[in-house]
Every structure is written in C-alpha cells, then in structure tokens.
Amino acid sequence: MSYVITAEVHLDAHMNISGDISKVKARFFYRNDNSIVFDVNGSFDSKTQKEIVLKLCRDMVDAGFLDFSIRHSF
C-alpha cells in the first residue's frame, strides 16, 4: 500500500502571488488554471511522517506559497 502526502495551492490566492512553482521540491500531481497539487511519498512511521510533512511545508513557504492545504492519501 502506498502513502502520499499532497499540498494543494490555489494560484490565484493573494498570499500565493509571489510563489515560484519551480522552487517546490515535490512532484506535480495535478494542475489546472487556478490550482496545483504537489505530492511526495509518505511514511507510515509517525516520526518520519512528521519530518516529511514539515519538509513539504517548509519547501512550500520557501517557494513563496503561504496559503496551501496538506492532505494524506493511502
């Protein structure tokens, strides 16, 4: 069973205007005109899971995206 963590960004949100998609260190999962979803492989281990989520959030903020949602998918 695979485990994926996703980050969805609404590109038209004011807080994301300065965001740079090329700086996000995650895969493109889905994109349309208004939003993009990035994904990374997750882990069932709770300690590793926290580290992966934190890294994804930091990557998003470092890329200039301040308004996004994190989801977990099995």
All heavy atoms as a GROMACS GRO file, in nm:
protein
  596
    1MET      N    1   0.084  -0.117   0.000
    1MET     CA    2   0.000   0.000   0.000
    1MET      C    3   0.089   0.124   0.000
    1MET      O    4   0.182   0.135   0.078
    1MET     CB    5  -0.089  -0.002   0.124
    1MET     CG    6  -0.175   0.122   0.138
    1MET     SD    7  -0.269   0.125   0.292
    1MET     CE    8  -0.404   0.017   0.250
    2SER      N    9   0.060   0.218  -0.090
    2SER     CA   10   0.139   0.340  -0.096
    2SER      C   11   0.075   0.449  -0.010
    2SER      O   12  -0.044   0.446   0.018
    2SER     CB   13   0.152   0.388  -0.240
    2SER     OG   14   0.026   0.423  -0.291
    3TYR      N   15   0.154   0.544   0.029
    3TYR     CA   16   0.109   0.654   0.112
    3TYR      C   17   0.166   0.781   0.052
    3TYR      O   18   0.287   0.792   0.029
    3TYR     CB   19   0.160   0.632   0.254
    3TYR     CG   20   0.123   0.740   0.352
    3TYR    CD1   21  -0.005   0.794   0.358
    3TYR    CD2   22   0.217   0.790   0.440
    3TYR    CE1   23  -0.038   0.891   0.450
    3TYR    CE2   24   0.185   0.887   0.533
    3TYR     CZ   25   0.057   0.937   0.536
    3TYR     OH   26   0.024   1.035   0.627
    4VAL      N   27   0.079   0.877   0.024
    4VAL     CA   28   0.120   1.000  -0.044
    4VAL      C   29   0.071   1.119   0.039
    4VAL      O   30  -0.040   1.119   0.092
    4VAL     CB   31   0.060   1.006  -0.186
    4VAL    CG1   32   0.092   1.138  -0.254
    4VAL    CG2   33   0.110   0.890  -0.270
    5ILE      N   34   0.155   1.220   0.048
    5ILE     CA   35   0.119   1.346   0.112
    5ILE      C   36   0.109   1.450   0.001
    5ILE      O   37   0.200   1.463  -0.081
    5ILE     CB   38   0.223   1.387   0.216
    5ILE    CG1   39   0.238   1.277   0.321
    5ILE    CG2   40   0.186   1.521   0.280
    5ILE    CD1   41   0.359   1.292   0.409
    6THR      N   42  -0.002   1.524  -0.002
    6THR     CA   43  -0.022   1.624  -0.106
    6THR      C   44  -0.030   1.764  -0.046
    6THR      O   45  -0.072   1.782   0.068
    6THR     CB   46  -0.150   1.597  -0.188
    6THR    OG1   47  -0.263   1.605  -0.102
    6THR    CG2   48  -0.144   1.462  -0.255
    7ALA      N   49   0.009   1.861  -0.126
    7ALA     CA   50  -0.006   2.002  -0.090
    7ALA      C   51  -0.078   2.069  -0.206
    7ALA      O   52  -0.029   2.070  -0.319
    7ALA     CB   53   0.130   2.068  -0.068
    8GLU      N   54  -0.196   2.124  -0.178
    8GLU     CA   55  -0.274   2.192  -0.280
    8GLU      C   56  -0.260   2.343  -0.262
    8GLU      O   57  -0.277   2.395  -0.153
    8GLU     CB   58  -0.421   2.154  -0.272
    8GLU     CG   59  -0.504   2.220  -0.380
    8GLU     CD   60  -0.649   2.176  -0.380
    8GLU    OE1   61  -0.690   2.102  -0.288
    8GLU    OE2   62  -0.720   2.215  -0.473
    9VAL      N   63  -0.228   2.411  -0.372
    9VAL     CA   64  -0.208   2.555  -0.372
    9VAL      C   65  -0.305   2.618  -0.471
    9VAL      O   66  -0.314   2.575  -0.586
    9VAL     CB   67  -0.064   2.590  -0.416
    9VAL    CG1   68  -0.044   2.739  -0.423
    9VAL    CG2   69   0.038   2.525  -0.327
   10HIS      N   70  -0.378   2.719  -0.423
   10HIS     CA   71  -0.462   2.797  -0.514
   10HIS      C   72  -0.377   2.914  -0.565
   10HIS      O   73  -0.341   3.003  -0.489
   10HIS     CB   74  -0.588   2.846  -0.443
   10HIS     CG   75  -0.678   2.732  -0.407
   10HIS    ND1   76  -0.760   2.672  -0.499
   10HIS    CD2   77  -0.693   2.664  -0.291
   10HIS    CE1   78  -0.824   2.572  -0.440
   10HIS    NE2   79  -0.785   2.566  -0.314
   11LEU      N   80  -0.345   2.907  -0.693
   11LEU     CA   81  -0.252   3.004  -0.751
   11LEU      C   82  -0.307   3.145  -0.755
   11LEU      O   83  -0.230   3.241  -0.759
   11LEU     CB   84  -0.213   2.958  -0.892
   11LEU     CG   85  -0.144   2.821  -0.898
   11LEU    CD1   86  -0.128   2.776  -1.042
   11LEU    CD2   87  -0.010   2.826  -0.826
   12ASP      N   88  -0.438   3.160  -0.754
   12ASP     CA   89  -0.496   3.293  -0.760
   12ASP      C   90  -0.517   3.355  -0.621
   12ASP      O   91  -0.564   3.468  -0.610
   12ASP     CB   92  -0.628   3.292  -0.837
   12ASP     CG   93  -0.729   3.192  -0.781
   12ASP    OD1   94  -0.695   3.116  -0.690
   12ASP    OD2   95  -0.843   3.190  -0.831
   13ALA      N   96  -0.478   3.286  -0.516
   13ALA     CA   97  -0.488   3.342  -0.380
   13ALA      C   98  -0.384   3.452  -0.362
   13ALA      O   99  -0.269   3.439  -0.404
   13ALA     CB  100  -0.467   3.232  -0.275
   14HIS      N  101  -0.425   3.560  -0.300
   14HIS     CA  102  -0.336   3.676  -0.281
   14HIS      C  103  -0.204   3.637  -0.214
   14HIS      O  104  -0.098   3.686  -0.253
   14HIS     CB  105  -0.408   3.784  -0.199
   14HIS     CG  106  -0.322   3.902  -0.169
   14HIS    ND1  107  -0.287   3.993  -0.267
   14HIS    CD2  108  -0.263   3.943  -0.054
   14HIS    CE1  109  -0.209   4.085  -0.213
   14HIS    NE2  110  -0.194   4.057  -0.084
   15MET      N  111  -0.210   3.550  -0.116
   15MET     CA  112  -0.089   3.511  -0.041
   15MET      C  113   0.008   3.428  -0.125
   15MET      O  114   0.122   3.408  -0.086
   15MET     CB  115  -0.128   3.432   0.084
   15MET     CG  116  -0.210   3.509   0.185
   15MET     SD  117  -0.118   3.642   0.263
   15MET     CE  118  -0.011   3.549   0.368
   16ASN      N  119  -0.035   3.381  -0.242
   16ASN     CA  120   0.050   3.295  -0.325
   16ASN      C  121   0.101   3.364  -0.452
   16ASN      O  122   0.168   3.301  -0.533
   16ASN     CB  123  -0.027   3.169  -0.364
   16ASN     CG  124  -0.056   3.083  -0.245
   16ASN    OD1  125   0.020   3.080  -0.149
   16ASN    ND2  126  -0.168   3.013  -0.247
   17ILE      N  127   0.073   3.491  -0.467
   17ILE     CA  128   0.110   3.562  -0.589
   17ILE      C  129   0.260   3.557  -0.616
   17ILE      O  130   0.304   3.545  -0.730
   17ILE     CB  131   0.057   3.707  -0.586
   17ILE    CG1  132  -0.095   3.706  -0.596
   17ILE    CG2  133   0.119   3.791  -0.697
   17ILE    CD1  134  -0.160   3.840  -0.579
   18SER      N  135   0.341   3.564  -0.512
   18SER     CA  136   0.487   3.564  -0.531
   18SER      C  137   0.545   3.423  -0.536
   18SER      O  138   0.667   3.407  -0.543
   18SER     CB  139   0.555   3.645  -0.421
   18SER     OG  140   0.536   3.583  -0.296
   19GLY      N  141   0.462   3.321  -0.533
   19GLY     CA  142   0.511   3.183  -0.533
   19GLY      C  143   0.578   3.144  -0.663
   19GLY      O  144   0.541   3.190  -0.771
   20ASP      N  145   0.679   3.060  -0.651
   20ASP     CA  146   0.754   3.012  -0.767
   20ASP      C  147   0.746   2.859  -0.770
   20ASP      O  148   0.812   2.791  -0.692
   20ASP     CB  149   0.899   3.057  -0.758
   20ASP     CG  150   0.982   3.021  -0.880
   20ASP    OD1  151   0.936   2.943  -0.965
   20ASP    OD2  152   1.096   3.071  -0.888
   21ILE      N  153   0.665   2.808  -0.862
   21ILE     CA  154   0.641   2.664  -0.872
   21ILE      C  155   0.772   2.586  -0.889
   21ILE      O  156   0.788   2.478  -0.835
   21ILE     CB  157   0.543   2.634  -0.988
   21ILE    CG1  158   0.406   2.692  -0.954
   21ILE    CG2  159   0.533   2.485  -1.015
   21ILE    CD1  160   0.310   2.694  -1.071
   22SER      N  161   0.866   2.643  -0.963
   22SER     CA  162   0.991   2.571  -0.990
   22SER      C  163   1.076   2.549  -0.866
   22SER      O  164   1.166   2.465  -0.865
   22SER     CB  165   1.072   2.645  -1.096
   22SER     OG  166   1.121   2.768  -1.044
   23LYS      N  167   1.048   2.620  -0.758
   23LYS     CA  168   1.126   2.606  -0.635
   23LYS      C  169   1.072   2.499  -0.541
   23LYS      O  170   1.136   2.466  -0.442
   23LYS     CB  171   1.133   2.740  -0.561
   23LYS     CG  172   1.217   2.842  -0.635
   23LYS     CD  173   1.229   2.969  -0.555
   23LYS     CE  174   1.317   3.068  -0.629
   23LYS     NZ  175   1.331   3.193  -0.552
   24VAL      N  176   0.955   2.445  -0.570
   24VAL     CA  177   0.897   2.341  -0.486
   24VAL      C  178   0.967   2.209  -0.518
   24VAL      O  179   0.976   2.168  -0.634
   24VAL     CB  180   0.745   2.329  -0.507
   24VAL    CG1  181   0.688   2.216  -0.423
   24VAL    CG2  182   0.677   2.460  -0.474
   25LYS      N  183   1.015   2.141  -0.415
   25LYS     CA  184   1.090   2.016  -0.433
   25LYS      C  185   0.998   1.895  -0.417
   25LYS      O  186   1.026   1.803  -0.341
   25LYS     CB  187   1.204   2.010  -0.333
   25LYS     CG  188   1.302   2.122  -0.350
   25LYS     CD  189   1.400   2.126  -0.237
   25LYS     CE  190   1.484   2.251  -0.246
   25LYS     NZ  191   1.549   2.283  -0.121
   26ALA      N  192   0.887   1.899  -0.487
   26ALA     CA  193   0.791   1.789  -0.485
   26ALA      C  194   0.743   1.765  -0.628
   26ALA      O  195   0.763   1.851  -0.715
   26ALA     CB  196   0.672   1.823  -0.394
   27ARG      N  197   0.682   1.651  -0.651
   27ARG     CA  198   0.631   1.620  -0.785
   27ARG      C  199   0.501   1.695  -0.811
   27ARG      O  200   0.427   1.728  -0.719
   27ARG     CB  201   0.601   1.470  -0.796
   27ARG     CG  202   0.722   1.382  -0.789
   27ARG     CD  203   0.680   1.238  -0.795
   27ARG     NE  204   0.591   1.209  -0.682
   27ARG     CZ  205   0.608   1.112  -0.596
   27ARG    NH1  206   0.709   1.032  -0.609
   27ARG    NH2  207   0.524   1.093  -0.497
   28PHE      N  208   0.475   1.720  -0.940
   28PHE     CA  209   0.344   1.773  -0.980
   28PHE      C  210   0.248   1.656  -0.986
   28PHE      O  211   0.271   1.558  -1.055
   28PHE     CB  212   0.350   1.836  -1.119
   28PHE     CG  213   0.426   1.964  -1.124
   28PHE    CD1  214   0.551   1.970  -1.179
   28PHE    CD2  215   0.371   2.080  -1.072
   28PHE    CE1  216   0.621   2.088  -1.185
   28PHE    CE2  217   0.439   2.199  -1.077
   28PHE     CZ  218   0.565   2.203  -1.133
   29PHE      N  219   0.142   1.665  -0.912
   29PHE     CA  220   0.039   1.562  -0.916
   29PHE      C  221  -0.074   1.603  -1.009
   29PHE      O  222  -0.124   1.523  -1.087
   29PHE     CB  223  -0.014   1.537  -0.774
   29PHE     CG  224  -0.121   1.433  -0.765
   29PHE    CD1  225  -0.090   1.299  -0.783
   29PHE    CD2  226  -0.252   1.469  -0.738
   29PHE    CE1  227  -0.188   1.203  -0.776
   29PHE    CE2  228  -0.351   1.373  -0.730
   29PHE     CZ  229  -0.320   1.239  -0.749
   30TYR      N  230  -0.114   1.729  -1.001
   30TYR     CA  231  -0.227   1.778  -1.078
   30TYR      C  232  -0.216   1.930  -1.091
   30TYR      O  233  -0.170   1.997  -0.999
   30TYR     CB  234  -0.358   1.743  -1.006
   30TYR     CG  235  -0.481   1.804  -1.066
   30TYR    CD1  236  -0.541   1.748  -1.178
   30TYR    CD2  237  -0.538   1.918  -1.011
   30TYR    CE1  238  -0.654   1.805  -1.233
   30TYR    CE2  239  -0.652   1.975  -1.066
   30TYR     CZ  240  -0.709   1.918  -1.178
   30TYR     OH  241  -0.821   1.975  -1.232
   31ARG      N  242  -0.260   1.981  -1.206
   31ARG     CA  243  -0.262   2.126  -1.224
   31ARG      C  244  -0.376   2.165  -1.316
   31ARG      O  245  -0.404   2.098  -1.415
   31ARG     CB  246  -0.131   2.175  -1.283
   31ARG     CG  247  -0.129   2.326  -1.299
   31ARG     CD  248   0.002   2.378  -1.347
   31ARG     NE  249  -0.005   2.523  -1.350
   31ARG     CZ  250   0.097   2.600  -1.375
   31ARG    NH1  251   0.215   2.547  -1.400
   31ARG    NH2  252   0.083   2.731  -1.376
   32ASN      N  253  -0.443   2.275  -1.281
   32ASN     CA  254  -0.538   2.338  -1.371
   32ASN      C  255  -0.510   2.488  -1.370
   32ASN      O  256  -0.406   2.530  -1.321
   32ASN     CB  257  -0.684   2.305  -1.332
   32ASN     CG  258  -0.726   2.357  -1.198
   32ASN    OD1  259  -0.670   2.456  -1.148
   32ASN    ND2  260  -0.824   2.294  -1.136
   33ASP      N  261  -0.600   2.569  -1.422
   33ASP     CA  262  -0.574   2.712  -1.432
   33ASP      C  263  -0.560   2.780  -1.296
   33ASP      O  264  -0.487   2.879  -1.284
   33ASP     CB  265  -0.685   2.782  -1.510
   33ASP     CG  266  -0.684   2.743  -1.656
   33ASP    OD1  267  -0.578   2.701  -1.706
   33ASP    OD2  268  -0.789   2.756  -1.722
   34ASN      N  269  -0.630   2.732  -1.195
   34ASN     CA  270  -0.634   2.802  -1.066
   34ASN      C  271  -0.558   2.734  -0.954
   34ASN      O  272  -0.533   2.797  -0.850
   34ASN     CB  273  -0.779   2.820  -1.021
   34ASN     CG  274  -0.857   2.904  -1.118
   34ASN    OD1  275  -0.804   2.998  -1.176
   34ASN    ND2  276  -0.983   2.871  -1.136
   35SER      N  277  -0.524   2.608  -0.968
   35SER     CA  278  -0.458   2.540  -0.857
   35SER      C  279  -0.359   2.436  -0.907
   35SER      O  280  -0.362   2.394  -1.022
   35SER     CB  281  -0.561   2.474  -0.765
   35SER     OG  282  -0.629   2.372  -0.833
   36ILE      N  283  -0.273   2.398  -0.815
   36ILE     CA  284  -0.175   2.293  -0.843
   36ILE      C  285  -0.164   2.207  -0.718
   36ILE      O  286  -0.175   2.257  -0.606
   36ILE     CB  287  -0.038   2.352  -0.883
   36ILE    CG1  288   0.057   2.242  -0.928
   36ILE    CG2  289   0.023   2.435  -0.773
   36ILE    CD1  290   0.179   2.293  -1.003
   37VAL      N  291  -0.145   2.078  -0.739
   37VAL     CA  292  -0.126   1.985  -0.628
   37VAL      C  293   0.011   1.920  -0.645
   37VAL      O  294   0.041   1.866  -0.751
   37VAL     CB  295  -0.238   1.878  -0.625
   37VAL    CG1  296  -0.212   1.778  -0.512
   37VAL    CG2  297  -0.375   1.942  -0.611
   38PHE      N  298   0.091   1.931  -0.541
   38PHE     CA  299   0.222   1.866  -0.536
   38PHE      C  300   0.208   1.742  -0.450
   38PHE      O  301   0.121   1.735  -0.363
   38PHE     CB  302   0.326   1.958  -0.471
   38PHE     CG  303   0.351   2.085  -0.546
   38PHE    CD1  304   0.287   2.202  -0.509
   38PHE    CD2  305   0.439   2.089  -0.653
   38PHE    CE1  306   0.309   2.321  -0.575
   38PHE    CE2  307   0.463   2.207  -0.720
   38PHE     CZ  308   0.398   2.324  -0.682
   39ASP      N  309   0.294   1.644  -0.472
   39ASP     CA  310   0.291   1.526  -0.385
   39ASP      C  311   0.430   1.473  -0.357
   39ASP      O  312   0.524   1.496  -0.433
   39ASP     CB  313   0.200   1.417  -0.442
   39ASP     CG  314   0.261   1.343  -0.559
   39ASP    OD1  315   0.334   1.404  -0.638
   39ASP    OD2  316   0.234   1.222  -0.573
   40VAL      N  317   0.441   1.408  -0.242
   40VAL     CA  318   0.565   1.341  -0.201
   40VAL      C  319   0.525   1.206  -0.142
   40VAL      O  320   0.413   1.188  -0.094
   40VAL     CB  321   0.644   1.422  -0.096
   40VAL    CG1  322   0.697   1.551  -0.154
   40VAL    CG2  323   0.561   1.451   0.028
   41ASN      N  324   0.617   1.113  -0.146
   41ASN     CA  325   0.592   0.983  -0.083
   41ASN      C  326   0.588   1.001   0.067
   41ASN      O  327   0.671   1.070   0.125
   41ASN     CB  328   0.701   0.883  -0.120
   41ASN     CG  329   0.693   0.841  -0.264
   41ASN    OD1  330   0.586   0.836  -0.322
   41ASN    ND2  331   0.807   0.811  -0.323
   42GLY      N  332   0.490   0.939   0.129
   42GLY     CA  333   0.475   0.945   0.274
   42GLY      C  334   0.537   0.825   0.341
   42GLY      O  335   0.604   0.743   0.278
   43SER      N  336   0.514   0.816   0.471
   43SER     CA  337   0.564   0.706   0.550
   43SER      C  338   0.460   0.673   0.657
   43SER      O  339   0.393   0.762   0.709
   43SER     CB  340   0.695   0.745   0.618
   43SER     OG  341   0.733   0.648   0.712
   44PHE      N  342   0.446   0.547   0.688
   44PHE     CA  343   0.353   0.506   0.793
   44PHE      C  344   0.413   0.525   0.932
   44PHE      O  345   0.343   0.524   1.031
   44PHE     CB  346   0.309   0.361   0.772
   44PHE     CG  347   0.221   0.344   0.651
   44PHE    CD1  348   0.271   0.292   0.534
   44PHE    CD2  349   0.088   0.383   0.655
   44PHE    CE1  350   0.189   0.277   0.422
   44PHE    CE2  351   0.007   0.369   0.544
   44PHE     CZ  352   0.057   0.316   0.428
   45ASP      N  353   0.544   0.543   0.940
   45ASP     CA  354   0.611   0.568   1.066
   45ASP      C  355   0.581   0.712   1.110
   45ASP      O  356   0.605   0.807   1.036
   45ASP     CB  357   0.761   0.548   1.050
   45ASP     CG  358   0.839   0.584   1.174
   45ASP    OD1  359   0.818   0.519   1.278
   45ASP    OD2  360   0.919   0.680   1.166
   46SER      N  361   0.527   0.731   1.230
   46SER     CA  362   0.480   0.864   1.272
   46SER      C  363   0.593   0.966   1.280
   46SER      O  364   0.574   1.082   1.245
   46SER     CB  365   0.407   0.855   1.405
   46SER     OG  366   0.494   0.810   1.507
   47LYS      N  367   0.712   0.927   1.324
   47LYS     CA  368   0.823   1.022   1.330
   47LYS      C  369   0.865   1.066   1.191
   47LYS      O  370   0.883   1.185   1.164
   47LYS     CB  371   0.941   0.962   1.404
   47LYS     CG  372   1.056   1.059   1.418
   47LYS     CD  373   1.172   1.002   1.495
   47LYS     CE  374   1.279   1.108   1.512
   47LYS     NZ  375   1.410   1.065   1.476
   48THR      N  376   0.880   0.972   1.102
   48THR     CA  377   0.919   1.003   0.964
   48THR      C  378   0.810   1.084   0.896
   48THR      O  379   0.838   1.178   0.822
   48THR     CB  380   0.945   0.873   0.885
   48THR    OG1  381   1.043   0.796   0.955
   48THR    CG2  382   0.994   0.903   0.746
   49GLN      N  383   0.685   1.051   0.923
   49GLN     CA  384   0.572   1.122   0.864
   49GLN      C  385   0.578   1.270   0.903
   49GLN      O  386   0.560   1.358   0.818
   49GLN     CB  387   0.442   1.059   0.912
   49GLN     CG  388   0.317   1.123   0.856
   49GLN     CD  389   0.193   1.059   0.915
   49GLN    OE1  390   0.186   1.038   1.036
   49GLN    NE2  391   0.099   1.027   0.830
   50LYS      N  392   0.602   1.300   1.028
   50LYS     CA  393   0.611   1.439   1.074
   50LYS      C  394   0.724   1.513   1.002
   50LYS      O  395   0.708   1.628   0.963
   50LYS     CB  396   0.633   1.444   1.225
   50LYS     CG  397   0.513   1.403   1.305
   50LYS     CD  398   0.545   1.400   1.453
   50LYS     CE  399   0.428   1.345   1.532
   50LYS     NZ  400   0.458   1.338   1.676
   51GLU      N  401   0.837   1.446   0.986
   51GLU     CA  402   0.952   1.509   0.918
   51GLU      C  403   0.919   1.539   0.772
   51GLU      O  404   0.956   1.645   0.721
   51GLU     CB  405   1.074   1.418   0.928
   51GLU     CG  406   1.128   1.405   1.069
   51GLU     CD  407   1.234   1.297   1.083
   51GLU    OE1  408   1.264   1.227   0.983
   51GLU    OE2  409   1.285   1.280   1.195
   52ILE      N  410   0.851   1.447   0.705
   52ILE     CA  411   0.816   1.466   0.565
   52ILE      C  412   0.717   1.581   0.549
   52ILE      O  413   0.732   1.666   0.460
   52ILE     CB  414   0.760   1.335   0.505
   52ILE    CG1  415   0.868   1.228   0.499
   52ILE    CG2  416   0.702   1.360   0.365
   52ILE    CD1  417   0.816   1.089   0.468
   53VAL      N  418   0.617   1.586   0.635
   53VAL     CA  419   0.517   1.694   0.627
   53VAL      C  420   0.583   1.828   0.655
   53VAL      O  421   0.559   1.926   0.584
   53VAL     CB  422   0.400   1.667   0.724
   53VAL    CG1  423   0.308   1.789   0.732
   53VAL    CG2  424   0.321   1.545   0.681
   54LEU      N  425   0.669   1.834   0.755
   54LEU     CA  426   0.737   1.959   0.788
   54LEU      C  427   0.825   2.005   0.672
   54LEU      O  428   0.826   2.124   0.636
   54LEU     CB  429   0.820   1.942   0.915
   54LEU     CG  430   0.895   2.066   0.963
   54LEU    CD1  431   0.799   2.182   0.987
   54LEU    CD2  432   0.974   2.033   1.089
   55LYS      N  433   0.897   1.912   0.610
   55LYS     CA  434   0.982   1.947   0.496
   55LYS      C  435   0.898   1.999   0.380
   55LYS      O  436   0.933   2.099   0.316
   55LYS     CB  437   1.066   1.828   0.452
   55LYS     CG  438   1.159   1.862   0.336
   55LYS     CD  439   1.239   1.743   0.292
   55LYS     CE  440   1.336   1.772   0.180
   55LYS     NZ  441   1.292   1.864   0.078
   56LEU      N  442   0.786   1.934   0.352
   56LEU     CA  443   0.699   1.980   0.243
   56LEU      C  444   0.647   2.120   0.273
   56LEU      O  445   0.648   2.207   0.185
   56LEU     CB  446   0.583   1.882   0.222
   56LEU     CG  447   0.482   1.918   0.115
   56LEU    CD1  448   0.548   1.938  -0.020
   56LEU    CD2  449   0.373   1.812   0.108
   57CYS      N  450   0.604   2.144   0.396
   57CYS     CA  451   0.555   2.278   0.433
   57CYS      C  452   0.665   2.382   0.419
   57CYS      O  453   0.640   2.492   0.367
   57CYS     CB  454   0.500   2.276   0.575
   57CYS     SG  455   0.344   2.187   0.591
   58ARG      N  456   0.784   2.350   0.464
   58ARG     CA  457   0.896   2.445   0.451
   58ARG      C  458   0.927   2.474   0.305
   58ARG      O  459   0.953   2.588   0.268
   58ARG     CB  460   1.019   2.392   0.522
   58ARG     CG  461   1.012   2.407   0.670
   58ARG     CD  462   1.143   2.373   0.736
   58ARG     NE  463   1.134   2.399   0.878
   58ARG     CZ  464   1.193   2.325   0.970
   58ARG    NH1  465   1.266   2.221   0.936
   58ARG    NH2  466   1.180   2.356   1.097
   59ASP      N  467   0.927   2.370   0.223
   59ASP     CA  468   0.951   2.389   0.080
   59ASP      C  469   0.847   2.480   0.018
   59ASP      O  470   0.879   2.568  -0.064
   59ASP     CB  471   0.952   2.255   0.005
   59ASP     CG  472   1.078   2.174   0.027
   59ASP    OD1  473   1.177   2.229   0.082
   59ASP    OD2  474   1.079   2.055  -0.009
   60MET      N  475   0.722   2.462   0.057
   60MET     CA  476   0.614   2.545   0.004
   60MET      C  477   0.634   2.691   0.044
   60MET      O  478   0.624   2.781  -0.039
   60MET     CB  479   0.478   2.495   0.054
   60MET     CG  480   0.445   2.352   0.014
   60MET     SD  481   0.433   2.327  -0.163
   60MET     CE  482   0.286   2.419  -0.197
   61VAL      N  483   0.663   2.715   0.171
   61VAL     CA  484   0.684   2.852   0.220
   61VAL      C  485   0.809   2.912   0.155
   61VAL      O  486   0.807   3.028   0.112
   61VAL     CB  487   0.692   2.854   0.374
   61VAL    CG1  488   0.736   2.991   0.425
   61VAL    CG2  489   0.557   2.815   0.434
   62ASP      N  490   0.917   2.835   0.148
   62ASP     CA  491   1.040   2.885   0.085
   62ASP      C  492   1.018   2.920  -0.061
   62ASP      O  493   1.085   3.009  -0.115
   62ASP     CB  494   1.153   2.784   0.098
   62ASP     CG  495   1.206   2.771   0.240
   62ASP    OD1  496   1.176   2.859   0.324
   62ASP    OD2  497   1.277   2.672   0.267
   63ALA      N  498   0.925   2.852  -0.127
   63ALA     CA  499   0.894   2.881  -0.267
   63ALA      C  500   0.799   3.000  -0.281
   63ALA      O  501   0.769   3.042  -0.392
   63ALA     CB  502   0.833   2.758  -0.333
   64GLY      N  503   0.752   3.054  -0.168
   64GLY     CA  504   0.666   3.172  -0.172
   64GLY      C  505   0.518   3.145  -0.159
   64GLY      O  506   0.436   3.236  -0.171
   65PHE      N  507   0.481   3.020  -0.133
   65PHE     CA  508   0.340   2.986  -0.115
   65PHE      C  509   0.306   2.985   0.034
   65PHE      O  510   0.364   2.909   0.111
   65PHE     CB  511   0.309   2.849  -0.177
   65PHE     CG  512   0.332   2.845  -0.325
   65PHE    CD1  513   0.437   2.773  -0.378
   65PHE    CD2  514   0.250   2.916  -0.411
   65PHE    CE1  515   0.459   2.770  -0.514
   65PHE    CE2  516   0.271   2.914  -0.547
   65PHE     CZ  517   0.377   2.840  -0.600
   66LEU      N  518   0.214   3.072   0.073
   66LEU     CA  519   0.180   3.086   0.214
   66LEU      C  520   0.040   3.036   0.246
   66LEU      O  521   0.004   3.023   0.362
   66LEU     CB  522   0.194   3.232   0.257
   66LEU     CG  523   0.332   3.293   0.235
   66LEU    CD1  524   0.332   3.439   0.277
   66LEU    CD2  525   0.440   3.216   0.308
   67ASP      N  526  -0.038   3.007   0.143
   67ASP     CA  527  -0.176   2.960   0.161
   67ASP      C  528  -0.190   2.829   0.084
   67ASP      O  529  -0.199   2.829  -0.039
   67ASP     CB  530  -0.272   3.066   0.108
   67ASP     CG  531  -0.417   3.032   0.135
   67ASP    OD1  532  -0.445   2.927   0.194
   67ASP    OD2  533  -0.503   3.113   0.095
   68PHE      N  534  -0.188   2.718   0.156
   68PHE     CA  535  -0.197   2.586   0.092
   68PHE      C  536  -0.256   2.488   0.193
   68PHE      O  537  -0.264   2.516   0.312
   68PHE     CB  538  -0.060   2.537   0.044
   68PHE     CG  539   0.047   2.532   0.149
   68PHE    CD1  540   0.065   2.419   0.226
   68PHE    CD2  541   0.128   2.641   0.170
   68PHE    CE1  542   0.165   2.415   0.323
   68PHE    CE2  543   0.228   2.639   0.266
   68PHE     CZ  544   0.246   2.525   0.343
   69SER      N  545  -0.299   2.374   0.143
   69SER     CA  546  -0.354   2.271   0.232
   69SER      C  547  -0.275   2.142   0.213
   69SER      O  548  -0.234   2.108   0.102
   69SER     CB  549  -0.503   2.249   0.206
   69SER     OG  550  -0.524   2.205   0.074
   70ILE      N  551  -0.257   2.072   0.323
   70ILE     CA  552  -0.186   1.944   0.324
   70ILE      C  553  -0.290   1.834   0.344
   70ILE      O  554  -0.378   1.844   0.428
   70ILE     CB  555  -0.084   1.938   0.437
   70ILE    CG1  556   0.021   2.047   0.421
   70ILE    CG2  557  -0.020   1.799   0.448
   70ILE    CD1  558   0.114   2.026   0.305
   71ARG      N  559  -0.277   1.728   0.265
   71ARG     CA  560  -0.366   1.612   0.279
   71ARG      C  561  -0.282   1.485   0.274
   71ARG      O  562  -0.172   1.483   0.221
   71ARG     CB  563  -0.470   1.611   0.168
   71ARG     CG  564  -0.565   1.727   0.178
   71ARG     CD  565  -0.688   1.702   0.094
   71ARG     NE  566  -0.782   1.809   0.113
   71ARG     CZ  567  -0.803   1.907   0.027
   71ARG    NH1  568  -0.734   1.912  -0.084
   71ARG    NH2  569  -0.891   2.001   0.053
   72HIS      N  570  -0.341   1.380   0.326
   72HIS     CA  571  -0.275   1.249   0.327
   72HIS      C  572  -0.364   1.151   0.252
   72HIS      O  573  -0.486   1.151   0.271
   72HIS     CB  574  -0.255   1.201   0.471
   72HIS     CG  575  -0.176   1.299   0.552
   72HIS    ND1  576  -0.042   1.285   0.573
   72HIS    CD2  577  -0.213   1.415   0.614
   72HIS    CE1  578   0.000   1.386   0.647
   72HIS    NE2  579  -0.101   1.467   0.672
   73SER      N  580  -0.303   1.068   0.170
   73SER     CA  581  -0.379   0.975   0.089
   73SER      C  582  -0.314   0.838   0.093
   73SER      O  583  -0.193   0.825   0.086
   73SER     CB  584  -0.382   1.026  -0.055
   73SER     OG  585  -0.445   0.933  -0.138
   74PHE      N  586  -0.396   0.737   0.105
   74PHE     CA  587  -0.349   0.597   0.104
   74PHE      C  588  -0.383   0.532  -0.026
   74PHE      O  589  -0.480   0.563  -0.088
   74PHE     CB  590  -0.412   0.518   0.219
   74PHE     CG  591  -0.376   0.572   0.353
   74PHE    CD1  592  -0.458   0.662   0.420
   74PHE    CD2  593  -0.257   0.536   0.413
   74PHE    CE1  594  -0.423   0.712   0.544
   74PHE    CE2  595  -0.222   0.585   0.537
   74PHE     CZ  596  -0.306   0.674   0.602
   0.00000   0.00000   0.00000
